[in-house]
Amino acid sequence: MHQVSSSSVVERILVLTRILNAPRTLVFQAWTDPKQLAQWWGPTGFTNPLCELDLKPHGEIRIDMRAPDGTVYPMSGAFQEIVELERLVFTSASLDANGKPRFENLNTVTFEEFEGGRTLLTVNVRVLWETVEAGPALDGMSLGWSLTLDRLVERLSGSSDVSNRELRASRHFKASRELVYRMWTEPEHIAQWWGPRGFTNTIEHMDVRPGGEWRFIMHGPDGRDYQNHRLFEEVVPLQRLVMNQILWPRHRMYVTFADAEGGTAVDIRMLFEAAEDLNKVVIEYGAAKGLVENLDRLGEHIDAL
C-alpha cells in the first residue's frame, strides 16, 4: 500500500469482527448513543470530551479524541446509511491542526444476531483517500480499531476488570516473525504442536480470515476427544490473531507477534466469558500448565524444522 495524494484512491481495507456477549439492541445502542459511544471509542487510555452524533442520513459526526498525553485528535464524518439494529454506514475523517482532513474512511458496521443471545459485529473500514502525511496514522489503524473494539467488548461485559477471567502466557522464539506466524496459520504445522503434551490433533477445517472457521479435534493421551470450534474475529498478518471459541469453555484468544531480540515474541491472552469457567479449566483440566506446554511444543516444532 502506497501513500498517495488526497485526490487518489487507496486500496486500504480493514475487516474486523467481534462476538459480543450482549443482545443486538444493546450493541446497536452502544454505537448510536453518544454518551455510550464516548465511553469506549478510541484505543486504551483515550477519552472523548466531545462526542456528537446526528443520527440520520447525512447527519454529522464530531468526536474529539484525547490521548493519554493530552493531545486531541479531532474526527469528523457523516452517516450515509442507518438500518435500525442491522447496519451503520458512515464516513470518518481525521483532522489536522488547521481543521483540514488528512484522510477519509468509509466505515460499514453490521450487527447480526448470534447464538445464545449474543451479537456478531463486523466492521469494514475502507480508506477512500489519504494525504502523504497520513501514512503513519493509517499504518496504526488496524491496532487502533482492535483496541477500540476490545474496549467495547469490556464495556458490554459489565466490567473493565477482567483479571479474574484472564489467562496469559508469553514466549520468545529464535525464529523470524514470518515463520512463527506460519506455525499458527498453516494446518499442517499447528496440528503438530497444538495442545498440552501427549495430545494429537485432527484439523477438520481452518480458514484464516475474519469470519473464517477453525474446526478441530484434540485427542487426549487417555483416548478422550475434545471438539473445538473457533471463529477468527481478526487476522492481521504477522501481527495479531483474535479468535473466539464457540463451544464451552467460551473464550476469546488474542495472539500477538512482535520482533524482539533477534527473534519473535508471542503473547497469548485468553479471556473467558465467566470466572467460573476459567477456574474450572485451570483446576480440573490444568489449563494454565497446558498453555505453557503448548508454547513448549511450538518451540520444539520450530527447532525441528
N, C-alpha and C positions, 0 to 999 in steps of 0.2 A: 504494500500500500504506500503510495507516494503522497507527499504534501503538495498541494496544488493551490492555485489562486482561488479566490472566493467565487469566481464565475464558473468553476469546473465541477463536475460530478465526481464524487469519490466513492470507490467501492469499499466502504467500511460498513459491515453489517455484524451486529451482535445479537445473539438469541440466548435468553436465559429462562429457566423455568424453576418454579418452586411449588412444592406441595405444602399447603398451609393447613394447620390443624384448626380451621375455623370455617364456618359456612360462607358461601359466596356473598351473601348480603353484607356480612361484616368486612370481608376483604374489599368489596367494592366501595364501601363507606370509607375505609381507610385511605383510599385513593382519591375520593371526591369531597371529603370534608376537610377544609383547610386546617382546622385545628388538629385533626388527627394526622394529616399529612406532615405538618410541621414537626411532629414528634419523632418521625423516623426517616424523613427524607435526608439523603446525603450519607457519606461514609461515617464510620465510627468517630465520635467526638465532635461532629458538626452540629450546629444548631441553625434554626431558621427564624430570625427575628421578624422577617416579613414573608408571609405566605398567603397569597390572594388568588382565588380561582373564580372565574365567571363561567359556571358550568352550563354552557350552551354552545352549539356550533358557532365557531368564530369568536367565542368568548376568550378573553385574555387570561394568561397565567403570568404571575410575577412571584418569584421566590428569591430572597437574598439568603445565600448560604454562608454561614460564618464558620471558618475553620478554627481549630483549637488555638492557633496562634493569633486569632483576632482578624485575619484577613477575610474580607467579604467578597463573595463571588456571586454577582447578580445573574439571574437567569430570567429570560422572558420567553413566552410562547403563546400558542393559541390552540384551542380544541378544534379538531377537524370533524370528528365523529364521536357521538356518545350513544351507546346502546345499553340501556339500563341492565346492570348485572352481567353483561356479556362482553362489552368491548369499549375501550377508550382509544382514540387516535388523536395525538396532539404533537405539535412541533415544540421544540425547545432550542433556545439559542443562548450560548454563554457570551456575556458582555464584557468588554474590556473597560479600562478605567475611564474612557470617554463615552461609555454607553453604546459603543458600536459592537455588533455581533462578530465573534471570532469564528463561529461555525454554527450550523443549524442541523438538528436531527429531526427525523420523523419517527415517532415512537408509537407502537401499537401494543396495547396491553389487553390480553384476553383472560376471561375468568370462566372456568369450567367446573361444574360440579364433579366431585371425585368421591370415591367410595368412603364410607364411614363419616359422611357429613363434612368432608374436607373440600378444599378448593385447589384446583390445578391452575396456577398462574403462569402465563407465558408473556415475556417481554421481548419484543423485537425492536431493535434500535438500528436505524439506517441513517448514516451521515449523508445529508443532501449536498453540502458543500463545506469547505473549510478554507481558512486563510493559512498561509505558511506558518504564521506564529502559533497556530492552534495545535501543531503537531504533538508537542509534549502532553498537552491536556488530553488529546484524543488517545494517545498511547496508554494513558491510565484509565480510559473509560471503562474497560472490562472490570478491573478491580473495583473501581468506584461504584458501579452498578451492583456488583456482587455484595459488597459491604452494605450497600443501601438495602438490598433485599434481605440480607441477614438481619438487619435492624427491624424490618417489617415482620419477619418471622418471630423474632423475640418479643416484639410488642404484642402480637396477636396470641402468643402463648401465655400471656398474662404476667410474665415476669422477665426482667432483664438479667436476673441472677440465674445462670444455668449450671453453676458449678456442681450441683448435685445430680445433674443429668448428663454429665460430660465425661468422656474417656479420651485421653490423648496419649500420643507417643510420637517421638521424633527419632530420626536416624540419619547419619551421614554415610554416603556410599562413595567409594572411589571409582566413580564412573560418570560419564557425561550425562547431562540432563536428558538429552535425546534418547540415550539407551535406557535410562531408568524409566522414563515416560513410556517407552515401548513395552517394558515389562508389565505395566499396569493396563495397557490398552490393546494388547495382542493376545487373543485367546490361547494360542499355543504356548505362550510364556506364563501367563497368570495361572494357568492350570497346574503348572509345575511347582508353584510356591505358595499359593493361597491357603490360608488356614494354619492352625497350630501343627506342631509336629505329629506325624502319624496320619494326617489327613490326606486324602486324594480328592480330585475334583473331576466332574463331568460338566463341561461348558456346553449348554444346550443352545444358547443364543447370546451374542454380545454385539450390540450396535452402539458404538461410542459416538454419540452426538446428543445434543439437547433433545430430550424426549425419547431417546433410544432406550431399549430394554436390555437388561442383562439377566438371563436366567441360568442358574447352575445348581448342581447338587454337590454338596460336600459329603464325602464318605468318611465316617469316623473310623478309628482303629478298632472299635468294638463292633463294627458292622452296621452301625446305625447311619441312616441317611438324613441329611438336613437340606430341605428345599430352600432355595434362595431366589428371590425375585426383586431386582433393583431397577430403578428408573434413573437414568442420567439426567440431572437437572441442569448441569452446567458443564461445558467442556471448553476449556481454554488451552489449546495445545501447548505442551511443555511447561505450563504454569499451574493449572488448577483443574481438579475434577470435583464435582459435587454430585453425589448420588443418594437416592432415597430408597431405603429398604421397605418394600411394600408389606411383606409378611412380618409376623412377630419374630423378634422384638423390633418394632418400628423405630428407625433412627435415620438420621441424615449423616452421611460421611463426607467430610471435606478433606481432600488430599492436595497439598501444595508442593511444588517442586521449585527449588531455587539453587543457583550456582553458589558453591561455598567451598573454600579451601581446596581448590583443585578437583572438586567432585560435585556431588549433588546432595543437598539437604532436603529430606522429605518429612513433612509434618502431617500427621493424621489426627483429625478431630472427629469423634463420634458423638453426636448429640441425640440422646434418646428422648422419646416423647414423654416418658414418665420416669421419675427417680426410682420407682419400684421396679421398673423393667431393667434399669442398669444394675441395681443391687442384685436382682435375680440372676442375671447372666454372669456377673462377677463371682457371686458366691456359689452358684450351682454348676456353672459351666466354665469357670476360670477364664472369663473374657479378658481380664487385664493381662494375665500371663500369656494367653493365646495371642494377643495383639503383639506382644514383644516377640514371641516365637515366629509370628508371621513375618515380621521385619527381618528376623534372623534368617529365615528361609529365603527371603528375597535376596539378601546379601550373598548367601551361598549360591543361589542360582546365577547371580551376576558373575560371581567369581569363577563359576564353572563354564561360562561361555567361551 
